[in-house]
Structure formats: structure tokens, C-alpha cells
Amino acid sequence: MKLTILKAKIHTVKVTEANVAYNGSITIDADLLDAAGIKKYEQVYINNAVSGSRIMTYVLPGKRGSGEVCMNGGAALHATLGDTVHILSFIQLSPEEADTYQPTLVFTEGENKIKSVEKYDY
């Protein structure tokens, strides 16, 4: 049996662009992705703290240091410029692995710049 456990969360970033004419996905500053351990094309959930919308899509890496968080294609219909979103990825673990696993949390400030990277310690 496998459990679906939070792998990483990029907490409280602002949407910098919403481009409905794009072919789907979310583009995220590569620095944020690296800090969270999220890979190119990885499935993520995006929770919009403004509208309450929750969607699933995949990641494309954006320009390093840009602070870019661009909702693309159909995802752009779920967020507007300046909305606050949380980006979550999940991992499949055995119950034994899940007992000791600690997800990565990336906290941001300002223009989606990394403030701190922490592990859940509950």
C-alpha cells in the first residue's frame, strides 16, 4: 500500500501573468522549483487563496531569479494577475516511509523571492 503525502509546498506566491493563449501548465521561476525539489513536468496542485479555486496541472521552469509564476492555458482561467497561490506537490510513500518523511516548505517574500526553505517538523 502507498500513501499520497505532501512532498513540497511553495507557500504564498503572487501570480505574475495569466496567459490563456498558452498550451496549459504553470511556469515557475526555476529557483523556486529547485528550492522545493519540484521537477520539470511534475504534477502540481495550485490553490488560489483569493478565489478558492484548486486545480491540478504540470510545471514548466521559468527564468531563474525572475519571480515568475505564470498560469498558462486553462489554468489561467483560475487566477488573475496578483492573486496569491500556494503550489503543492505530492509523493507516494509506504506507511513506514511516511512516518518519518518531512515535506519541504518554501516561503517567499516581495517579488516571489525565497525567504526561507524549511522542513515540516510536526
VOPAGU-2260 file (C-alpha; in pm, 1 decimal, decimal comma):
REM VOPAGU-2260
SITE   aa  ch    i         X         Y         Z
SITE  MET   A    0       0,0       0,0       0,0
SITE  LYS   A    1     115,4     351,7     -80,4
SITE  LEU   A    2       0,5     676,7      75,9
SITE  THR   A    3      -8,2    1011,5    -101,5
SITE  ILE   A    4     192,6    1254,0     114,9
SITE  LEU   A    5     280,5    1620,9      70,8
SITE  LYS   A    6     624,6    1639,3     -92,3
SITE  ALA   A    7     669,1    2015,9    -116,0
SITE  LYS   A    8     481,5    2343,5     -90,0
SITE  ILE   A    9     572,2    2679,2    -237,4
SITE  HIS   A   10     380,0    2895,8       5,0
SITE  THR   A   11     218,3    3227,4     -82,4
SITE  VAL   A   12     343,7    3338,9    -422,5
SITE  LYS   A   13     180,7    3601,0    -641,9
SITE  VAL   A   14      65,8    3525,2    -995,0
SITE  THR   A   15     277,5    3739,7   -1227,6
SITE  GLU   A   16      93,7    3650,8   -1550,3
SITE  ALA   A   17    -214,2    3462,7   -1668,9
SITE  ASN   A   18    -181,9    3358,8   -2033,8
SITE  VAL   A   19    -489,1    3173,6   -2159,7
SITE  ALA   A   20    -343,5    3153,5   -2513,8
SITE  TYR   A   21     -71,4    2913,3   -2393,0
SITE  ASN   A   22     -97,3    2535,3   -2420,4
SITE  GLY   A   23    -154,0    2460,3   -2049,4
SITE  SER   A   24      53,9    2434,1   -1730,9
SITE  ILE   A   25     214,8    2674,5   -1484,9
SITE  THR   A   26     555,3    2835,7   -1539,6
SITE  ILE   A   27     750,7    2888,6   -1215,8
SITE  ASP   A   28    1087,3    3056,2   -1150,9
SITE  ALA   A   29    1345,6    2773,5   -1162,1
SITE  ASP   A   30    1495,8    2892,2    -829,8
SITE  LEU   A   31    1162,6    2826,1    -655,5
SITE  LEU   A   32    1136,4    2483,8    -818,8
SITE  ASP   A   33    1487,7    2384,4    -713,8
SITE  ALA   A   34    1428,4    2500,4    -355,7
SITE  ALA   A   35    1111,9    2288,7    -336,8
SITE  GLY   A   36    1258,0    1989,2    -522,2
SITE  ILE   A   37     986,5    2010,5    -788,7
SITE  LYS   A   38    1088,5    1880,9   -1132,0
SITE  LYS   A   39    1003,0    1996,1   -1484,6
SITE  TYR   A   40     669,1    1843,9   -1595,8
SITE  GLU   A   41     587,9    1732,5   -1240,4
SITE  GLN   A   42     220,2    1730,7   -1145,2
SITE  VAL   A   43     124,4    2005,5    -900,4
SITE  TYR   A   44    -186,8    2137,6    -733,6
SITE  ILE   A   45    -245,9    2510,4    -727,9
SITE  ASN   A   46    -463,2    2650,6    -452,1
SITE  ASN   A   47    -578,4    3007,6    -513,5
SITE  ALA   A   48    -605,3    3187,4    -178,1
SITE  VAL   A   49    -809,6    3469,7    -335,1
SITE  SER   A   50   -1077,1    3281,7    -532,7
SITE  GLY   A   51   -1066,6    2945,4    -354,8
SITE  SER   A   52   -1001,9    2769,6    -686,8
SITE  ARG   A   53    -799,2    2447,6    -671,0
SITE  ILE   A   54    -657,0    2292,9    -986,7
SITE  MET   A   55    -406,1    2032,1   -1096,1
SITE  THR   A   56    -156,2    2089,4   -1377,2
SITE  TYR   A   57     212,1    2038,6   -1455,9
SITE  VAL   A   58     520,4    2258,3   -1415,7
SITE  LEU   A   59     741,0    2431,2   -1668,8
SITE  PRO   A   60    1057,4    2602,1   -1538,3
SITE  GLY   A   61    1074,7    2978,6   -1574,7
SITE  LYS   A   62    1370,7    3213,3   -1585,0
SITE  ARG   A   63    1591,3    3191,3   -1273,6
SITE  GLY   A   64    1557,3    3480,5   -1032,6
SITE  SER   A   65    1262,0    3624,7   -1222,0
SITE  GLY   A   66     996,1    3552,3    -959,2
SITE  GLU   A   67     779,5    3430,7   -1245,4
SITE  VAL   A   68     458,2    3245,0   -1161,1
SITE  CYS   A   69     258,2    3230,6   -1483,9
SITE  MET   A   70     -71,3    3047,1   -1512,8
SITE  ASN   A   71     -96,3    2911,2   -1868,3
SITE  GLY   A   72    -381,2    2786,1   -2085,3
SITE  GLY   A   73    -688,1    2665,7   -1897,7
SITE  ALA   A   74    -508,6    2724,7   -1565,5
SITE  ALA   A   75    -514,2    3096,9   -1648,1
SITE  LEU   A   76    -891,5    3089,8   -1604,7
SITE  HIS   A   77    -841,1    3007,8   -1235,8
SITE  ALA   A   78    -618,4    3302,1   -1137,9
SITE  THR   A   79    -559,5    3663,4   -1228,6
SITE  LEU   A   80    -253,4    3883,2   -1208,6
SITE  GLY   A   81    -162,9    3942,3    -843,4
SITE  ASP   A   82    -362,2    3652,6    -695,5
SITE  THR   A   83    -193,1    3471,0    -408,1
SITE  VAL   A   84    -148,7    3098,4    -473,9
SITE  HIS   A   85       8,0    2800,4    -299,3
SITE  ILE   A   86     175,5    2532,8    -512,9
SITE  LEU   A   87     182,4    2176,9    -377,9
SITE  SER   A   88     339,1    1854,1    -499,3
SITE  PHE   A   89     284,1    1507,9    -357,0
SITE  ILE   A   90     476,0    1181,3    -335,9
SITE  GLN   A   91     375,3     816,0    -296,3
SITE  LEU   A   92     530,5     654,1      11,3
SITE  SER   A   93     484,4     335,9     209,8
SITE  PRO   A   94     327,9     385,3     554,6
SITE  GLU   A   95     671,9     321,9     707,8
SITE  GLU   A   96     839,1     585,5     489,1
SITE  ALA   A   97     557,1     831,0     557,4
SITE  ASP   A   98     616,6     805,4     932,8
SITE  THR   A   99     949,1     986,7     904,4
SITE  TYR   A  100     908,6    1189,8     585,1
SITE  GLN   A  101     933,5    1568,4     616,0
SITE  PRO   A  102     793,6    1780,9     331,6
SITE  THR   A  103     983,1    2085,0     208,3
SITE  LEU   A  104     826,5    2428,2     254,6
SITE  VAL   A  105     944,4    2727,2      51,7
SITE  PHE   A  106     841,1    3062,5     197,0
SITE  THR   A  107     859,2    3371,1     -21,5
SITE  GLU   A  108     857,7    3746,2      15,4
SITE  GLY   A  109     846,5    4050,9    -207,3
SITE  GLU   A  110     850,1    3961,7    -574,9
SITE  ASN   A  111     830,7    3584,0    -518,7
SITE  LYS   A  112    1186,7    3572,9    -383,5
SITE  ILE   A  113    1285,3    3291,8    -147,9
SITE  LYS   A  114    1268,9    3398,0     216,7
SITE  SER   A  115    1336,9    3054,6     369,6
SITE  VAL   A  116    1331,4    2683,7     296,1
SITE  GLU   A  117    1219,3    2461,8     583,2
SITE  LYS   A  118    1106,7    2108,2     658,5
SITE  TYR   A  119     774,9    2034,7     823,9
SITE  ASP   A  120     861,3    1924,8    1175,2
SITE  TYR   A  121     533,3    1807,0    1330,1
